[in-house]
Amino acid sequence: MAVKIRLKRFGRKHRAFWRINAVDSRSPRDGKVIEELGYYDPITKDAAKRVVVNKARVEHWLKVGAQPSETVAALLVNATDSNPPAVS
């Protein structure tokens, strides 16, 4: 099974909201996902909240051979971590 990291569309007309997911490459865009990794909200004014992902899980999927789509690869560059490491 080839795994891809790609977007799944939610929201309404003119107010799109995207979830970043690990999916089987053969499934449709809005089909069944293996794991939800984060989200992308292009309309949010706060740049820190625009792309939020669980970086540990994204790294795991990339290590086991998942291929990000071009759009997701560009979004991951500016992504914020949804659960940053604890500071003692």
DOLUMDREN-822522 format. One record per residue (C-alpha): x negated, y, z. Coordinates in pm, whole numbers, padded with zeros to 5 digits, always signed. Example, Ala and Ser with C-alpha at 12.3 -4.5 7.8 and 13.67 -1.06 7.14 Angstrom:
// residues 2
-01230-00450+00780-01367-00106+00714
***
This chain:
// residues 88
+00000+00000+00000-00143+00336-00104-00075+00607+00154-00045+00975+00064-00018+01280+00288+00241+01504+00128+00532+01740+00189+00899+01658+00250+01148+01942+00192+01403+02057+00448+01600+02378+00493+01852+02544+00270+01852+02734-00056+01594+03019-00052+01482+02908+00298+01261+02605+00244+01085+02435+00532+00840+02151+00474+00725+01860+00692+00381+01713+00638+00407+01333+00636+00211+01017+00572+00415+00822+00315+00387+00527+00080+00287+00670-00258+00576+00491-00431+00849+00650-00217+01047+00956-00338+00968+01308-00214+01238+01309+00053+01229+00934+00119+01117+00720+00410+00798+00828+00591+00539+00631+00783+00450+00910+01025+00531+01280+01063+00210+01479+01103+00326+01842+01120+00515+02115+00936+00476+02411+00702+00708+02711+00728+00618+02960+00452+00857+03230+00574+00720+03261+00930+00549+03596+00987+00300+03458+01243+00014+03300+01044-00082+03076+01338+00262+02909+01332+00289+02880+00953+00106+02544+00929+00099+02325+01240-00033+01966+01232-00156+01698+01468-00519+01711+01355-00616+01387+01531-00352+01191+01340-00438+01361+01008-00804+01265+01058-00697+00908+01137-00500+00879+00813-00783+01031+00609-01031+00782+00762-00813+00484+00666-00792+00604+00305-00484+00825+00279-00504+01082-00002-00363+01431+00061-00174+01603-00220-00336+01917-00363-00094+02140-00174-00144+01962+00157-00523+01971+00117-00505+02349+00074-00271+02386+00373-00490+02177+00604-00773+02428+00570-00573+02691+00766-00373+02455+00990-00339+02495+01366-00344+02191+01595-00007+02099+01747-00170+01953+02057-00515+02107+02120-00759+01934+02360-00710+02004+02729-00949+02261+02879-01060+02191+03236
***
